[in-house]
Amino acid sequence: MNLFRPLSALLAAVTLAVSLPASAAERIPVVASFSILGDIVANVGGDRIAVTTLVGPDEDAHVFQPAPDDIKSVSRAKLVVVNGLGFEGWMERLAQSANYRGDIVVASAGIKARERVAEDEHEHADHDHERHHHGKDDPHAWQDPQNVIVYARNIAAALAKLDPAGADAYRKNGEAYAAKLQQLDSWAAAQFAQVPDAKRKVITSHDAFEYFGARYKVRFLAAQGVSTDSEPSAKEVATLIRQIRSEKIKALFFENMSNPKLLQQIARESGVTAGGKLYADALSKAGGPAPDYLSLMRYNIGQLLDKIRLN
């Protein structure tokens, strides 16, 4: 009889339990601030984590008001992940209300933020000066897939710090996701390269696409600033309508989490038929066309290409 067998079996079981993904035991609770970020976190964390998203699909993080359930989610979390760049102005108060003492990871750390569009970047300086002269950072960095690669690396590092036993899994997940992002970026660049620069003009509700525009050389114009919680003046709207008419811009899009009234007015007064819907700051629900970040980008790109070719 081997007296050491029970001890050996116990050690083997302990080793196996440590190496198993969290799906076989209790997953690590992680909170992400909004749906797009939640998807990125889930791709990196895999089955070792359970992600709760505060601002869900088709919801607007700019005007988010935390509910009691959100406070509970943050209080139970082992890690909180935010976009940063001023996007979640409500997060500090929420963390305090939840008595959260863990790390808050800024996914955009290390990314060079774009300032809100400078007045000399567009032909109509007066219009743009009034909209953008405040000089704050544009938070919508995820609109460039190269930035999301940085997000994934930051998230992988934070998860590895929290859960060293899963460090290798997080690294591999992050690398696999980065490869998909690189493939997406290459495909997108090739698609837009087939469209003349002069046709790459788009009207949207608010300034959520400057990183996208810089990456793929698409010019985005919007009546609102980087936050949907801003109201353009009548003069700004009138100037934008004149610009649409004079430049014969045909690509006009609503956004999934924005009130369509303003764009409906602009479309009506400029004589432009609105295109489809773009997913700017939020994913679609599970049955929609943009239930994850990769699908969101491919869907938006397809919508944009169909319309800008008409310009």
Backbone as numpy.savetxt, mean C-alpha at the origin, in Angstrom:
# Nx Ny Nz CAx CAy CAz Cx Cy Cz
16.49 -53.58 27.24 15.64 -52.37 27.24 16.52 -51.11 27.24
16.20 -50.19 26.36 16.98 -48.96 26.25 16.35 -47.89 27.13
17.03 -47.62 28.29 16.49 -46.65 29.24 16.54 -45.22 28.73
17.37 -44.99 27.71 17.53 -43.63 27.21 16.51 -43.27 26.11
15.77 -44.33 25.66 14.85 -44.07 24.57 13.78 -43.03 24.92
13.14 -43.10 26.10 12.14 -42.08 26.42 12.70 -40.66 26.41
13.92 -40.49 26.94 14.54 -39.17 26.94 14.84 -38.73 25.52
15.34 -39.65 24.70 15.63 -39.32 23.31 14.37 -38.92 22.56
13.32 -39.69 22.83 12.06 -39.38 22.17 11.54 -38.01 22.59
11.70 -37.68 23.89 11.26 -36.38 24.38 12.03 -35.24 23.74
13.36 -35.42 23.65 14.20 -34.39 23.03 13.83 -34.20 21.56
13.56 -35.32 20.89 13.18 -35.25 19.48 11.87 -34.51 19.31
10.93 -34.77 20.22 9.63 -34.10 20.15 9.76 -32.60 20.38
10.63 -32.24 21.37 10.85 -30.82 21.65 11.48 -30.13 20.44
12.49 -30.78 19.85 13.15 -30.23 18.67 12.17 -30.03 17.53
11.30 -31.03 17.33 10.31 -30.94 16.27 9.33 -29.80 16.52
8.92 -29.65 17.77 7.97 -28.60 18.11 8.56 -27.22 17.86
9.85 -27.06 18.17 10.50 -25.77 17.95 10.61 -25.46 16.47
10.87 -26.49 15.66 11.09 -26.28 14.24 9.81 -26.17 13.44
8.67 -26.63 14.01 7.41 -26.58 13.29 6.96 -25.15 13.09
6.32 -24.86 11.98 5.75 -23.53 11.80 4.65 -23.28 12.82
4.35 -22.03 13.03 3.38 -21.68 14.06 1.99 -22.20 13.75
1.71 -22.62 12.50 0.40 -23.16 12.16 0.13 -24.45 12.92
1.22 -25.15 13.31 1.07 -26.38 14.06 0.87 -26.11 15.53
1.11 -24.93 15.98 0.89 -24.53 17.36 0.09 -23.23 17.33
0.50 -22.26 18.10 -0.19 -20.97 18.11 0.59 -19.98 17.28
-0.06 -19.40 16.29 0.63 -18.43 15.44 0.87 -17.13 16.21
1.91 -16.44 15.81 2.27 -15.18 16.45 1.31 -14.09 15.97
0.62 -13.40 16.89 -0.32 -12.35 16.46 0.42 -11.07 16.03
0.18 -10.66 14.81 0.80 -9.46 14.24 -0.31 -8.57 13.71
-0.23 -7.28 14.00 -1.20 -6.30 13.50 -0.54 -5.46 12.42
-1.22 -5.31 11.29 -0.79 -4.41 10.22 -1.81 -3.29 10.10
-1.36 -2.10 9.78 -2.23 -0.94 9.83 -3.33 -0.94 8.77
-3.04 -1.40 7.55 -4.05 -1.36 6.49 -3.89 -2.57 5.57
-4.87 -2.79 4.71 -5.00 -4.07 4.01 -3.82 -4.39 3.10
-3.31 -3.43 2.37 -2.18 -3.70 1.47 -0.97 -4.14 2.28
-0.70 -3.44 3.36 0.43 -3.81 4.21 0.19 -5.17 4.86
-1.04 -5.45 5.24 -1.36 -6.74 5.83 -1.03 -7.89 4.90
-1.29 -7.71 3.61 -0.97 -8.75 2.63 0.53 -8.95 2.51
1.29 -7.86 2.52 2.75 -7.96 2.44 3.30 -8.69 3.66
2.79 -8.33 4.85 3.22 -8.98 6.09 2.90 -10.47 6.04
1.71 -10.83 5.55 1.31 -12.23 5.49 2.21 -13.03 4.54
2.62 -12.42 3.45 3.51 -13.11 2.52 4.87 -13.40 3.14
5.37 -12.47 3.93 6.68 -12.66 4.56 6.57 -13.60 5.78
5.52 -13.42 6.55 5.38 -14.21 7.77 4.95 -15.63 7.55
4.21 -15.87 6.47 3.78 -17.23 6.18 2.91 -17.80 7.29
3.06 -19.12 7.51 2.18 -19.79 8.46 2.68 -19.74 9.90
3.70 -18.93 10.17 4.15 -18.74 11.55 3.41 -17.60 12.25
2.70 -16.79 11.49 2.05 -15.62 12.07 0.56 -15.59 11.71
-0.20 -14.85 12.51 -1.61 -14.56 12.22 -1.75 -13.05 12.13
-2.12 -12.55 10.96 -2.16 -11.11 10.71 -3.57 -10.57 10.89
-3.68 -9.51 11.66 -4.92 -8.75 11.79 -4.70 -7.38 11.15
-5.61 -6.99 10.29 -5.51 -5.70 9.61 -6.52 -4.72 10.22
-6.05 -3.54 10.56 -6.93 -2.56 11.19 -7.87 -1.91 10.17
-7.32 -1.39 9.09 -8.12 -0.76 8.05 -8.29 -1.78 6.92
-9.49 -2.25 6.76 -9.72 -3.40 5.89 -9.86 -3.06 4.42
-10.20 -4.05 3.59 -10.39 -3.85 2.15 -11.44 -2.78 1.87
-11.17 -1.97 0.85 -12.08 -0.91 0.41 -12.33 0.15 1.48
-11.47 0.22 2.50 -11.60 1.23 3.55 -10.47 2.24 3.45
-10.70 3.42 3.97 -9.79 4.55 3.80 -9.01 4.83 5.08
-7.71 4.59 5.05 -6.86 4.79 6.23 -6.72 6.26 6.59
-6.92 7.16 5.62 -6.77 8.59 5.90 -7.79 9.08 6.91
-8.97 8.47 6.93 -10.05 8.94 7.80 -10.45 7.87 8.82
-9.57 6.92 9.06 -9.87 5.79 9.94 -10.06 6.24 11.38
-11.08 5.69 12.03 -11.34 5.93 13.45 -11.33 4.58 14.16
-10.32 4.30 14.99 -10.24 2.99 15.66 -11.47 2.69 16.51
-11.88 1.42 16.48 -13.00 0.93 17.27 -12.46 0.12 18.44
-13.30 -0.22 19.42 -12.83 -1.02 20.56 -12.16 -2.33 20.15
-12.66 -2.98 19.10 -12.03 -4.23 18.65 -10.60 -3.99 18.15
-10.35 -2.82 17.58 -8.99 -2.50 17.11 -8.04 -2.34 18.30
-8.53 -1.74 19.36 -7.72 -1.59 20.57 -7.37 -2.97 21.13
-8.34 -3.87 21.14 -8.09 -5.23 21.62 -7.05 -5.93 20.76
-7.17 -5.78 19.45 -6.22 -6.44 18.54 -4.80 -5.97 18.79
-4.63 -4.67 18.96 -3.29 -4.12 19.20 -2.77 -4.56 20.57
-3.63 -4.60 21.56 -3.19 -4.99 22.90 -2.71 -6.44 22.94
-3.23 -7.29 22.06 -2.86 -8.70 22.03 -1.68 -8.99 21.11
-1.30 -8.02 20.28 -0.28 -8.24 19.26 1.12 -8.37 19.87
1.95 -9.16 19.21 3.37 -9.25 19.55 4.19 -8.30 18.69
3.59 -7.85 17.58 4.28 -6.93 16.67 3.23 -6.12 15.93
3.50 -4.83 15.76 2.64 -3.95 14.98 3.47 -3.40 13.81
2.91 -3.47 12.62 3.61 -3.00 11.42 2.81 -1.86 10.80
3.50 -0.74 10.56 2.86 0.43 9.94 3.62 0.81 8.68
2.96 1.59 7.85 3.62 2.10 6.64 4.63 3.18 6.98
4.21 4.11 7.86 5.06 5.25 8.17 4.85 6.38 7.17
5.76 7.34 7.14 5.69 8.52 6.26 4.43 9.34 6.53
3.95 9.28 7.77 2.80 10.08 8.16 1.46 9.49 7.76
1.44 8.25 7.27 0.19 7.67 6.77 -0.79 7.34 7.88
-0.28 6.86 9.01 -1.14 6.44 10.12 -1.02 7.42 11.29
-1.59 8.59 11.12 -1.51 9.59 12.17 -2.21 9.18 13.45
-3.06 8.17 13.37 -3.84 7.71 14.50 -3.15 6.58 15.28
-2.04 6.05 14.79 -1.47 4.85 15.39 -0.89 5.09 16.78
-0.24 6.20 16.99 0.36 6.46 18.31 -0.71 6.48 19.39
-1.82 7.16 19.13 -2.91 7.21 20.10 -3.52 5.83 20.32
-3.64 5.07 19.24 -4.20 3.73 19.35 -3.31 2.83 20.19
-1.99 2.90 19.96 -1.05 2.09 20.74 -1.10 2.45 22.22
-1.24 3.74 22.51 -1.34 4.17 23.90 -2.63 3.66 24.54
-3.73 3.74 23.79 -5.01 3.27 24.32 -4.98 1.77 24.59
-4.22 1.04 23.76 -4.12 -0.41 23.91 -3.05 -0.83 24.92
-2.31 0.16 25.44 -1.20 -0.12 26.35 -0.19 -1.09 25.70
0.03 -0.86 24.42 0.94 -1.73 23.66 2.39 -1.37 23.99
3.20 -2.40 24.29 4.58 -2.17 24.69 5.59 -2.84 23.73
5.09 -3.47 22.67 5.99 -4.14 21.74 6.57 -3.18 20.70
7.26 -3.74 19.73 7.85 -2.93 18.66 6.79 -2.50 17.66
6.95 -1.29 17.14 6.16 -0.81 16.01 7.13 -0.67 14.84
6.97 -1.52 13.86 7.90 -1.57 12.73 7.40 -0.65 11.62
8.26 0.21 11.14 7.93 1.09 10.02 8.42 0.41 8.74
7.48 -0.10 7.95 7.84 -0.89 6.77 8.60 -0.07 5.73
8.36 1.23 5.68 8.99 2.08 4.67 10.37 2.60 5.09
10.88 2.16 6.24 12.18 2.65 6.71 13.26 2.40 5.66
14.04 3.43 5.38 15.12 3.30 4.40 14.73 3.76 3.00
13.45 4.00 2.78 12.99 4.47 1.47 13.07 5.98 1.41
13.58 6.50 0.33 13.64 7.95 0.15 12.25 8.44 -0.21
11.66 9.20 0.69 10.28 9.65 0.48 10.23 10.70 -0.61
9.18 10.64 -1.39 8.90 11.68 -2.37 8.13 12.79 -1.67
8.49 14.02 -1.97 7.69 15.13 -1.48 6.44 15.24 -2.34
5.42 15.80 -1.78 4.24 16.07 -2.57 4.66 16.93 -3.76
4.04 16.70 -4.88 4.52 17.23 -6.16 4.88 18.70 -6.10
6.10 19.02 -6.55 6.53 20.41 -6.57 5.79 21.17 -7.66
5.60 22.47 -7.44 4.77 23.24 -8.36 5.33 23.34 -9.76
6.63 23.15 -9.92 7.21 23.31 -11.26 7.23 22.00 -12.04
6.65 20.94 -11.50 6.66 19.67 -12.21 5.51 19.58 -13.21
4.51 20.44 -13.10 3.40 20.46 -14.04 3.39 21.81 -14.75
2.71 21.86 -15.86 2.69 23.09 -16.64 1.90 24.18 -15.94
0.85 23.81 -15.21 -0.02 24.80 -14.60 0.44 25.02 -13.17
1.41 25.89 -13.01 2.09 26.07 -11.73 1.14 26.56 -10.64
0.23 27.49 -10.99 -0.65 28.04 -9.96 -1.50 26.95 -9.32
-2.05 26.09 -10.16 -2.90 24.99 -9.67 -2.10 24.07 -8.76
-0.94 23.68 -9.19 -0.14 22.73 -8.42 0.43 23.36 -7.16
0.78 24.64 -7.23 1.32 25.30 -6.05 0.28 25.31 -4.93
-0.96 25.58 -5.28 -1.99 25.64 -4.26 -2.23 24.26 -3.65
-2.04 23.21 -4.43 -2.33 21.88 -3.92 -1.16 21.29 -3.14
0.07 21.63 -3.50 1.19 20.84 -3.01 2.26 21.61 -2.26
2.06 22.87 -2.00 3.20 23.64 -1.56 3.53 23.41 -0.08
2.77 22.50 0.60 3.03 22.23 2.01 4.29 21.42 2.24
4.83 20.68 1.27 6.15 20.06 1.38 6.25 18.83 2.23
5.14 18.23 2.67 5.21 17.02 3.48 5.48 15.81 2.59
5.92 14.72 3.23 6.22 13.50 2.49 4.94 12.85 1.97
5.07 12.26 0.81 3.99 11.45 0.23 4.10 10.05 0.83
3.06 9.54 1.50 3.18 8.24 2.17 2.95 7.03 1.28
2.52 7.20 0.03 2.06 6.08 -0.79 3.20 5.33 -1.48
4.22 5.00 -0.71 5.43 4.41 -1.30 5.19 3.02 -1.89
4.16 2.33 -1.43 3.89 0.98 -1.93 3.48 0.97 -3.40
3.20 2.13 -3.99 2.82 2.16 -5.39 3.99 1.88 -6.33
5.18 1.76 -5.79 6.37 1.34 -6.55 6.80 -0.03 -6.02
6.74 -1.08 -6.84 7.10 -2.43 -6.36 8.51 -2.52 -5.80
9.42 -1.68 -6.29 10.78 -1.70 -5.75 10.78 -1.29 -4.28
9.89 -0.39 -3.92 9.77 -0.01 -2.51 9.19 -1.14 -1.68
8.29 -1.91 -2.25 7.69 -3.02 -1.51 8.73 -4.10 -1.22
9.73 -4.22 -2.06 10.85 -5.13 -1.76 11.53 -4.68 -0.46
11.69 -3.38 -0.29 12.25 -2.84 0.95 11.31 -3.13 2.13
10.02 -2.94 1.91 9.04 -3.28 2.94 9.25 -4.72 3.41
9.33 -5.64 2.43 9.43 -7.06 2.76 10.68 -7.36 3.57
11.78 -6.74 3.23 13.03 -6.96 3.97 12.93 -6.43 5.40
12.34 -5.26 5.54 12.17 -4.70 6.89 11.27 -5.58 7.75
10.21 -6.08 7.15 9.28 -6.94 7.88 9.94 -8.25 8.25
10.70 -8.84 7.32 11.40 -10.10 7.60 12.38 -9.93 8.76
13.10 -8.81 8.77 14.07 -8.56 9.85 13.36 -8.42 11.20
12.22 -7.71 11.20 11.48 -7.52 12.45 10.91 -8.84 12.96
10.40 -9.66 12.07 9.85 -10.95 12.49 10.95 -11.88 12.99
12.11 -11.84 12.34 13.23 -12.67 12.79 13.70 -12.26 14.18
13.67 -10.98 14.46 14.04 -10.49 15.79 13.04 -10.98 16.84
11.77 -10.94 16.48 10.72 -11.37 17.39 10.72 -12.88 17.58
10.99 -13.60 16.51 10.87 -15.06 16.48 12.12 -15.65 15.82
13.25 -15.70 16.56 14.50 -16.18 15.97 14.41 -17.58 15.37
13.56 -18.44 15.93 13.44 -19.79 15.40 12.90 -19.79 13.97
12.19 -18.74 13.60 11.63 -18.66 12.25 12.42 -17.78 11.31
13.60 -17.32 11.74 14.36 -16.36 10.94 14.62 -16.85 9.52
14.99 -18.12 9.39 15.29 -18.65 8.06 14.04 -18.69 7.20
12.91 -19.03 7.82 11.66 -19.07 7.07 11.26 -17.68 6.60
11.42 -16.69 7.46 11.07 -15.32 7.07 11.98 -14.82 5.95
13.26 -15.17 6.06 14.20 -14.74 5.01 13.81 -15.36 3.67
13.52 -16.66 3.67 13.16 -17.34 2.43 11.84 -16.81 1.86
10.87 -16.60 2.75 9.59 -16.04 2.30 9.78 -14.66 1.69
10.61 -13.84 2.36 10.86 -12.50 1.85 11.56 -12.51 0.50
12.51 -13.41 0.33 13.21 -13.50 -0.95 12.28 -13.98 -2.05
11.43 -14.95 -1.74 10.49 -15.45 -2.74 9.50 -14.36 -3.14
9.05 -13.59 -2.16 8.12 -12.51 -2.47 8.81 -11.40 -3.26
10.04 -11.09 -2.90 10.81 -10.08 -3.64 10.98 -10.47 -5.10
11.17 -11.76 -5.36 11.32 -12.23 -6.74 10.03 -11.98 -7.53
8.88 -12.19 -6.89 7.59 -11.92 -7.55 7.42 -10.43 -7.81
7.86 -9.61 -6.86 7.78 -8.17 -7.03 8.67 -7.69 -8.16
9.85 -8.27 -8.26 10.77 -7.90 -9.33 10.19 -8.28 -10.69
9.56 -9.43 -10.75 8.92 -9.87 -11.99 7.78 -8.92 -12.37
6.99 -8.54 -11.37 5.91 -7.58 -11.61 6.45 -6.27 -12.14
7.50 -5.76 -11.52 8.08 -4.48 -11.91 8.61 -4.52 -13.34
9.29 -5.59 -13.69 9.83 -5.72 -15.05 8.71 -5.77 -16.08
7.66 -6.52 -15.76 6.50 -6.61 -16.66 5.84 -5.24 -16.83
5.64 -4.53 -15.73 4.99 -3.22 -15.79 5.81 -2.24 -16.62
7.11 -2.20 -16.40 7.97 -1.29 -17.16 7.89 -1.59 -18.65
7.86 -2.85 -18.99 7.79 -3.24 -20.41 6.45 -2.81 -21.02
5.37 -2.91 -20.25 4.06 -2.51 -20.76 4.00 -1.02 -21.04
4.44 -0.22 -20.09 4.37 1.23 -20.27 5.36 1.74 -21.33
6.44 1.01 -21.52 7.41 1.41 -22.54 6.81 1.39 -23.94
5.71 0.67 -24.11 5.07 0.57 -25.41 4.12 1.73 -25.69
3.93 2.60 -24.70 3.01 3.74 -24.84 3.82 5.03 -24.90
3.59 5.88 -25.89 4.34 7.15 -25.97 4.18 7.98 -24.71
5.24 8.68 -24.34 5.21 9.49 -23.12 4.04 10.48 -23.11
3.74 11.06 -24.27 2.70 12.08 -24.34 1.32 11.54 -23.98
1.12 10.26 -24.08 -0.17 9.66 -23.76 -0.30 9.27 -22.29
0.78 9.30 -21.55 0.76 8.80 -20.18 0.30 9.89 -19.21
-0.98 10.22 -19.28 -1.59 11.23 -18.43 -2.88 10.66 -17.84
-3.04 10.83 -16.53 -4.17 10.20 -15.83 -4.72 11.17 -14.78
-6.06 11.18 -14.65 -6.73 11.95 -13.60 -7.24 10.97 -12.54
-6.94 11.24 -11.27 -7.45 10.42 -10.17 -8.03 11.33 -9.09
-8.66 10.70 -8.09 -9.30 11.48 -7.03 -8.28 12.21 -6.16
-7.28 11.48 -5.63 -6.27 12.12 -4.78 -4.88 11.64 -5.17
-3.88 12.34 -4.68 -2.50 12.08 -5.10 -1.93 10.84 -4.44
-2.35 9.69 -4.92 -1.87 8.43 -4.36 -0.88 7.72 -5.25
-0.59 8.27 -6.44 0.15 7.50 -7.44 1.46 8.15 -7.89
2.00 9.06 -7.07 3.22 9.74 -7.49 4.42 8.78 -7.57
4.51 7.82 -6.67 5.59 6.84 -6.73 5.44 5.96 -7.98
4.22 5.58 -8.26 3.92 4.81 -9.46 4.31 5.63 -10.70
3.88 6.89 -10.70 4.18 7.75 -11.84 5.66 7.95 -12.06
6.40 8.12 -10.98 7.84 8.30 -11.10 8.52 7.03 -11.62
8.02 5.88 -11.19 8.63 4.61 -11.61 8.39 4.32 -13.08
7.16 4.59 -13.55 6.79 4.19 -14.91 6.53 5.37 -15.85
6.93 6.56 -15.40 6.83 7.77 -16.22 5.39 8.03 -16.67
4.49 7.98 -15.70 3.08 8.30 -15.94 2.76 9.56 -15.15
2.10 10.50 -15.77 1.79 11.78 -15.13 0.38 11.71 -14.53
0.29 11.81 -13.22 -0.99 11.77 -12.52 -1.37 13.16 -12.05
-2.62 13.52 -12.28 -3.17 14.78 -11.80 -4.37 14.46 -10.91
-4.54 15.23 -9.84 -5.64 14.97 -8.92 -6.13 16.27 -8.31
-7.42 16.31 -8.01 -7.98 17.50 -7.40 -7.66 17.59 -5.93
-7.59 16.44 -5.26 -7.25 16.40 -3.84 -5.76 16.18 -3.65
-5.29 16.43 -2.43 -3.89 16.18 -2.10 -3.65 14.71 -1.79
-2.61 14.42 -1.01 -2.27 13.02 -0.72 -3.24 12.39 0.27
-4.06 13.19 0.93 -5.06 12.66 1.84 -6.44 12.86 1.26
-7.30 11.85 1.40 -8.68 11.99 0.95 -9.47 12.89 1.87
-8.87 13.27 2.99 -9.54 14.13 3.97 -9.29 15.61 3.67
-9.04 15.93 2.41 -8.82 17.31 2.00 -9.85 17.69 0.95
-10.17 18.98 0.89 -11.17 19.46 -0.06 -10.53 20.49 -0.99
-10.56 20.26 -2.30 -10.02 21.24 -3.22 -10.93 22.45 -3.33
-10.36 23.59 -3.68 -11.17 24.79 -3.87 -11.86 24.73 -5.23
-12.86 25.57 -5.40 -13.55 25.65 -6.69 -12.58 26.07 -7.79
-11.63 26.95 -7.45 -10.65 27.39 -8.44 -9.77 26.23 -8.88
-9.36 25.39 -7.93 -8.52 24.24 -8.28 -9.25 23.27 -9.18
-10.51 23.01 -8.87 -11.30 22.10 -9.71 -11.47 22.69 -11.11
-11.76 23.97 -11.20 -11.94 24.62 -12.51 -10.66 24.57 -13.32
-9.53 24.80 -12.66 -8.24 24.76 -13.36 -7.95 23.36 -13.88
-8.25 22.34 -13.07 -8.02 20.96 -13.50 -8.91 20.61 -14.69
-10.15 21.07 -14.68 -11.07 20.80 -15.80 -10.54 21.44 -17.08
-10.06 22.68 -16.98 -9.48 23.33 -18.17 -8.28 22.56 -18.67
-7.47 22.05 -17.76 -6.28 21.29 -18.15 -6.67 20.00 -18.86
-7.68 19.32 -18.35 -8.15 18.09 -18.98 -8.60 18.37 -20.41
-9.34 19.47 -20.59 -9.83 19.82 -21.92 -8.70 20.20 -22.86
-7.78 21.03 -22.37 -6.72 21.53 -23.25 -5.74 20.43 -23.65
-5.49 19.50 -22.75 -4.55 18.43 -23.05 -5.24 17.16 -23.56
-6.58 17.23 -23.66 -7.38 16.11 -24.18 -7.09 14.81 -23.44
-7.10 14.91 -22.12 -6.85 13.73 -21.29 -8.13 12.91 -21.19
-8.04 11.64 -21.53 -9.21 10.75 -21.53 -9.20 9.75 -20.38
-8.06 9.61 -19.70 -7.93 8.61 -18.64 -8.30 9.23 -17.30
-9.51 8.94 -16.83 -10.00 9.47 -15.57 -10.55 8.31 -14.75
-10.08 8.18 -13.51 -10.41 7.02 -12.70 -10.91 7.40 -11.32
-11.90 6.64 -10.85 -12.29 6.68 -9.45 -11.34 5.78 -8.65
-11.36 5.92 -7.33 -10.58 5.04 -6.47 -11.51 4.28 -5.55
-11.11 3.08 -5.20 -12.03 2.19 -4.48 -12.42 2.71 -3.10
-11.56 3.53 -2.46 -11.88 3.97 -1.10 -12.22 5.46 -1.03
-12.46 6.09 -2.18 -12.73 7.53 -2.20 -14.18 7.80 -2.58
-14.69 8.93 -2.12 -16.02 9.37 -2.51 -15.99 9.78 -3.99
-16.85 9.22 -4.83 -16.76 9.49 -6.28 -17.36 10.81 -6.71
-18.00 11.56 -5.81 -18.76 12.75 -6.22 -17.89 13.78 -6.95
-16.70 14.04 -6.41 -15.85 15.05 -7.01 -15.44 14.66 -8.43
-15.03 13.42 -8.60 -14.62 12.96 -9.93 -15.80 12.91 -10.89
-16.99 12.61 -10.38 -18.18 12.62 -11.22 -18.44 14.03 -11.75
-18.23 15.02 -10.89 -18.38 16.41 -11.31 -17.35 16.77 -12.37
-16.11 16.40 -12.11 -15.03 16.72 -13.06 -15.27 16.02 -14.40
-15.69 14.76 -14.36 -15.96 14.03 -15.59 -17.09 14.69 -16.38
-18.12 15.09 -15.67 -19.29 15.70 -16.31 -18.92 17.04 -16.96
-18.16 17.87 -16.24 -17.86 19.21 -16.74 -16.73 19.22 -17.77
-15.90 18.20 -17.76 -14.82 18.13 -18.75 -15.22 17.34 -19.98
-16.36 16.64 -19.89 -16.81 15.85 -21.03 -16.07 14.54 -21.20
-15.42 14.07 -20.13 -14.65 12.82 -20.18 -15.46 11.70 -19.53
-15.49 10.55 -20.17 -16.14 9.38 -19.59 -15.16 8.71 -18.63
-15.58 8.56 -17.38 -14.70 7.95 -16.38 -14.38 6.51 -16.75
-13.16 6.12 -16.49 -12.74 4.75 -16.72 -13.18 3.87 -15.57
-12.48 2.81 -15.35 -12.83 1.90 -14.26 -12.38 2.44 -12.92
-12.21 1.53 -12.00 -11.82 1.86 -10.64 -10.37 1.45 -10.42
-9.60 2.33 -9.78 -8.24 2.00 -9.38 -8.22 1.70 -7.89
-7.37 0.76 -7.51 -7.21 0.42 -6.10 -5.95 1.13 -5.59
-6.18 2.16 -4.77 -5.09 3.05 -4.38 -4.53 2.71 -3.02
-5.34 2.86 -1.98 -4.88 2.72 -0.60 -5.42 1.48 0.09
-6.14 0.66 -0.65 -6.76 -0.52 -0.04 -6.97 -1.61 -1.07
-6.93 -2.84 -0.62 -7.25 -3.98 -1.46 -8.76 -4.03 -1.70
-9.16 -4.88 -2.64 -10.57 -5.21 -2.77 -10.90 -6.32 -1.79
-12.17 -6.61 -1.63 -12.56 -7.77 -0.85 -12.15 -9.04 -1.60
-12.26 -10.16 -0.93 -11.73 -11.42 -1.46 -12.24 -11.75 -2.85
-13.49 -11.44 -3.15 -14.05 -11.77 -4.46 -13.79 -10.75 -5.53
-13.09 -9.66 -5.19 -12.84 -8.59 -6.14 -11.59 -8.81 -6.97
-11.23 -7.84 -7.79 -10.09 -7.99 -8.70 -8.73 -7.73 -8.05
-8.73 -7.23 -6.81 -7.46 -6.85 -6.17 -7.40 -7.33 -4.73
-7.50 -8.65 -4.50 -7.51 -9.16 -3.13 -6.14 -9.23 -2.49
-5.07 -8.99 -3.26 -3.71 -8.96 -2.74 -2.92 -7.93 -3.53
-1.72 -7.60 -3.03 -0.96 -6.51 -3.64 -0.58 -6.79 -5.09
-0.11 -7.99 -5.38 0.31 -8.32 -6.75 -0.87 -8.22 -7.71
-2.02 -8.72 -7.30 -3.22 -8.62 -8.13 -3.64 -7.17 -8.30
-3.54 -6.39 -7.22 -3.89 -4.97 -7.28 -3.07 -4.25 -8.34
-1.78 -4.46 -8.32 -0.91 -3.77 -9.26 -1.19 -4.19 -10.70
-1.36 -5.47 -10.91 -1.63 -5.95 -12.28 -2.99 -5.43 -12.77
-3.96 -5.40 -11.89 -5.27 -4.89 -12.28 -5.18 -3.40 -12.61
-4.57 -2.61 -11.73 -4.44 -1.17 -11.98 -3.70 -0.89 -13.28
-2.63 -1.61 -13.50 -1.84 -1.40 -14.72 -2.67 -1.70 -15.96
-3.43 -2.77 -15.92 -4.29 -3.10 -17.05 -5.32 -2.02 -17.32
-5.95 -1.50 -16.24 -6.92 -0.43 -16.38 -6.29 0.83 -16.96
-5.14 1.19 -16.44 -4.46 2.40 -16.90 -4.06 2.29 -18.37
-3.50 1.18 -18.74 -3.06 1.02 -20.13 -4.22 1.11 -21.12
-5.35 0.53 -20.75 -6.51 0.56 -21.64 -6.97 2.00 -21.91
-6.86 2.86 -20.89 -7.34 4.23 -21.05 -6.31 5.19 -21.61
-5.06 5.09 -21.16 -4.07 6.08 -21.62 -3.77 5.92 -23.11
-4.02 4.77 -23.64 -3.81 4.60 -25.09 -4.79 5.42 -25.90
-5.89 5.86 -25.24 -6.90 6.69 -25.91 -6.54 8.17 -25.88
-5.60 8.56 -25.04 -5.22 9.99 -24.91 -4.68 10.52 -26.23
